[in-house]
């Protein structure tokens, strides 16, 4: 039935325009990893801010818990540095926000610090593809992350830090534990802590401009380390875990049956963190 009044016609036109806007926004989010990540953060009631750290602007997500004795700092996985393994991604932001989900489930005060050039900043001045490909664990990235973490810790007046990293974020967490003061605990989940062995296993290009935790100096014994590996993880198989790190004092390495690279870290968090 066709609308008979001007008011009905205007109402119909408004509904059509509104529908087009909503669909357009949904399609934009669907094709934009940064927007999808931010939408998920909003759905999880996380506070998103930005912080300049060195030469980069980094995204920071806060679970808004009351301050505690230690600030939990989460680091996300590598995301998608490459498209189909041949083209450098325009936006490397993680398609699956695993560390973000962990942050939201943590009952203690925590933040997730995004990497340089991630979360909508890939076209910022100074950003280039090497920072999320071959140099993703390099000094330039680490220096910016360390500056942001130190600034957040100082702002909150907290002395102690727990660094918690998923996948490639675990490699960054290990390397940052040598650069950031006040680290009391390091927790990694499915982390590629031997970068050379990991790239060799998958036939990836060597990350020549990155640092390798397996070749780094052992962490101080005062930092308690907990490394969790998925028995069924084909991305980072447990056999790749470096013996050099395993033999460091105060290191706990646990292999979890039924876990792979995607399952089931979020399901058991934060019980795993406080076990």
N, C-alpha and C positions, 0 to 999 in steps of 0.2 A: 504494500500500500504506500502510495506516495504521500509525503507530508503536505498538509493542507494549509498550514499557517506559516507566516514568516518566522515565528518563534520556533516552530518545529524544524524548519529548514536550517536555522542558525544552530540549533542544538545538534542536529545531525552533522552539520559541517564541522562544528567544534569537536564532536566525537571522532570524526574521521581524522582531523588534524592531530588530535591527541594520540590516537592510535598509531599514526605514522611516526610521531615523535618517539613514542615508547619503543616501537619496533626498531627504529633507527638507533636508539641508544643501546638496545639489547644487542643488535648486530655489531655495533662499535665495540662493545665490551667483549663479545664473543671472539672478535678478531684481534683484540689488543690485550696481551698478557698483563701489562701493568694495570690496566683498568680492572681486569678480572681479579687480580691480586688485591687491589684496593677495595673492590666490592666485597670480597670475602672478608677482609679485615673489618670493614664496617659491619658486616653481618655478625661478626664475632665480638662486636662492641669494643674493638681495639681503637686506641687513639693514634692517629697518624700525624706525624710532624716531619719537618726536614731540618737537617743540621749541616752547615758547611764544615767540612773537615779537610783541611789542607786545600788542595786545588779542586775538590769535588763537593757536590751537594748530595748528601745521603738521606734516604728515607729512613725514618725511625718509627717503629710501631710499639705501643706501650699497652700492657694489659691492665694498667691503672689499679694495681693492687696496692694496699698500704705498704709503706717502706718496711723492710726487714733488715736483718744483719748483713745480708748479701744481695747484690743485684744480679739477677740471672740474665745473661746476654745470649740471645739466640742468633745463629747464623744459618741462613737458608742454603739449600743446595745450589749447584751451578746453573740450574734452569736449562735453557736451550741455547747454548752459545752458537750452534750451527743449525742450519735448516737442511735436512736430508743429507747431512754430512758433507755438503759441498759448498754451501753458501753461508757466510757469516750472518747471523741473525740481526735484524734491525732492532729487536728488543729481546734481550736474553732472559728477562724476568721469568721466574719459575712458573710453569703451567700448573704444577701441583704444589700448593703452598704447605708442605709438610711441617716445616719449622714454625710457620705462622699458627698452624693448628696446635702444635705443642705449646707455644707461648700462651694461647688462649686457655689451655687447660691447666696451666701452672697456677697453683694457689698463692705462690709467692710473687713479689714484685719482679717484673721482668720486662725486657725490651727485645725487639728484633732490630738489628742494625743492617740495613740494606747495603749492598756493595756499590762501589762507584759505577756510575753509568747504568745501573739497573733502575727499575721502578719509574720509568718515564724520563730518565735522564741520559739516554743513549746518545742524544744529539747535543748534549751540553759541550761547552768549550773544553777541550782537553780529552774528551772521550773518543775512543777509537776502538775498532774491533779487537785488537790484540789484548785489551784489558779484560775481555771476557772469553778469550780463546787462549793463546799461548802464554799470556802473562796473567792469567786469572788468579794465580797464587803468588804473584810477584811483589816486590818491595813497594811499588807505587800503590797497589791495592791495599797491602797490609798497613802501610803508613797512614793512609786515610782512615781505614777502619779503626786502627789503634787510637788515632786522635779523637774520633767520634766517641769511642767507648770511654776514654779518659774524661772527656768533657761531660758525658752523661753521668759518670760516677761522681765527678766533682760537684755537678749541679745538685745531685741528690744527697751529697754529704755521706756517701757510703764508701767504706774502705775495702770491703771484700767483694770479689766477683766470682761467679760461676760462669764459665764459657761452655755453651752447649751448641754443638754443630751437627747438622744432618748432611750426610753424603759429602760433597765438596766443601760444605760449610764446616765439616769436621776437620778437614785438612787446614782450613783457614784458622779454626779455633786453636789447633795445636800450634801453629806458627805464631799466632797472636799471644799465646801464653808466655812466649819469650819476650814479647815487646810491651805488654801491658802490666802495670803494677797492680798488686793486690789480688791476683788470681789464686783462689783457694781450691777450686775444683774444676776439672776438665771432663766433660762428658761428650762422647761422640757416638753417633748412630749410623751404621753402614758407611763409615768414612773411608775414603781412599787415601790412607796414610802412607802408602808407597806409590807415589804418583807415576814413577817410571814403570813399575810393574803393571800398574793399572792401564796406562796408555798402550803398553806392549800387548797386554792381554786382548784388548779390543781392536788393535790395529790403528789406534788414533795417532795423529801427528804428535811427536814429543812436545811437551810443554816446556820448551827450552828457556823461556823467560820467567819461569816459575820456580819457586823453592819447593823442595821435596821434604816433608816431615821425616821420612825414613833416613834422610841424610843429614838432618839437623842435629844440633847438640841436644842431648837428653834434657828433659825438663827437670827443674829442681824437685827434689824429693818432698818438699813441703807442699807441692801441688798434687792432690789426690786425683788420679786418673781412672776413669771408668769408660771402657770401650765396649760397645755392644755390636755384635755382628749377627746378621741373619744367616742361618744355616742354608737357606734356599736362595740366597742373594746371588744372582748371576752377574749383576753389575759390579759389585765389589765382593767377590767370593772370600770367605774367611781365610783361605790359604794365603791371601795376599797380605795379611796383617804382618807388619815388620817385626822380626825377632828382636831387633834392637830396641824397639819401644816396649815389647812384651817383657823384656828383662830388666827394665827400669824399676827401681824400688817404688812402692806405693801405686803400682799399676794393676788394675783389675780388668781382665778381658773375659767377656762372656759371650758364648755362642747360643743364640736363641732358636730353638726348634720351631719350625713352621713360619718363621719370618723370612721375607725376601726384601728387596730394596724398597718396595712400596708398603707392604704389609708387615707388621701390624703395629707400627710404632705409636701412632696416635691412639689406638685402642687401649694400650696399656699405660698411657701417660696420664698422670704423673707418678703412678705407682712404681714404674721403673726408675724414675729419678730418685725416689726416696727409699728404694729398697735397701 
